[in-house]
Amino acid sequence: MRVGFALAVPVAVCLVAVWALHRVSVAVPVAAVLALLTPLTPAPVESLAVVLVATTAVVVSLRRSPARRTTADI
């Protein structure tokens, strides 16, 4: 469990810092809270990876909405 917290706490701090600087999406602070909960799961590293991948997918999909796409993106 200690290894999980040793990994989850810096990741959560980094997510909050990125959100505070860029205000990207509400998904980022939610991911920070979920990151702090991952050490309580049986596989904390893998759970943290799933949280980060899901957050990245949400943020990228919100930033690349069809209205913002250009011909260079195709």
C-alpha positions as CSV (number, residue, x, y, z in Angstrom):
1,M,0.0,0.0,0.0
2,R,2.9,2.4,0.7
3,V,4.2,2.0,-2.9
4,G,0.7,2.9,-4.2
5,F,0.6,6.1,-2.1
6,A,4.3,6.9,-3.1
7,L,3.2,6.9,-6.7
8,A,-0.4,8.3,-6.3
9,V,0.3,11.4,-4.3
10,P,2.9,13.0,-6.7
11,V,0.7,12.1,-9.6
12,A,-2.3,13.8,-7.9
13,V,-0.3,16.9,-7.1
14,C,0.9,17.1,-10.7
15,L,-2.7,16.8,-12.0
16,V,-3.9,19.5,-9.7
17,A,-1.0,21.7,-10.7
18,V,-1.7,21.2,-14.4
19,W,-5.4,21.9,-13.8
20,A,-4.6,25.1,-11.8
21,L,-2.3,26.4,-14.6
22,H,-4.4,25.5,-17.6
23,R,-8.0,24.9,-16.4
24,V,-8.3,22.2,-19.0
25,S,-11.4,20.2,-17.9
26,V,-13.2,19.2,-14.8
27,A,-12.0,15.7,-15.5
28,V,-8.5,16.6,-14.2
29,P,-9.4,17.3,-10.6
30,V,-11.7,14.3,-10.6
31,A,-8.8,12.2,-11.8
32,A,-6.6,13.6,-9.0
33,V,-9.1,12.4,-6.4
34,L,-9.4,9.0,-8.2
35,A,-5.6,8.8,-8.2
36,L,-5.5,9.2,-4.5
37,L,-8.0,6.4,-4.2
38,T,-6.0,3.9,-6.3
39,P,-3.7,2.7,-3.5
40,L,-6.8,1.2,-1.9
41,T,-7.3,-1.2,-4.8
42,P,-5.6,-4.6,-5.2
43,A,-3.5,-3.3,-8.1
44,P,-2.7,0.4,-7.4
45,V,-0.2,0.9,-10.3
46,E,-2.5,-0.5,-12.9
47,S,-5.5,1.4,-11.5
48,L,-3.5,4.6,-11.6
49,A,-2.6,3.9,-15.2
50,V,-6.3,3.4,-16.1
51,V,-7.2,6.7,-14.4
52,L,-4.5,8.6,-16.3
53,V,-5.4,7.0,-19.7
54,A,-9.1,7.7,-19.2
55,T,-8.3,11.3,-18.2
56,T,-6.1,11.8,-21.2
57,A,-8.8,10.4,-23.5
58,V,-11.4,12.7,-22.0
59,V,-9.3,15.8,-22.2
60,V,-8.1,15.1,-25.8
61,S,-11.6,14.3,-27.0
62,L,-13.0,17.5,-25.5
63,R,-10.2,19.6,-27.0
64,R,-10.6,18.1,-30.5
65,S,-14.3,18.8,-31.0
66,P,-15.6,18.7,-34.6
67,A,-16.1,22.4,-34.6
68,R,-12.3,23.0,-34.0
69,R,-11.0,20.6,-36.5
70,T,-9.3,21.9,-39.6
71,T,-8.1,20.3,-42.8
72,A,-4.6,20.0,-41.2
73,D,-6.1,17.7,-38.5
74,I,-7.5,15.2,-41.0
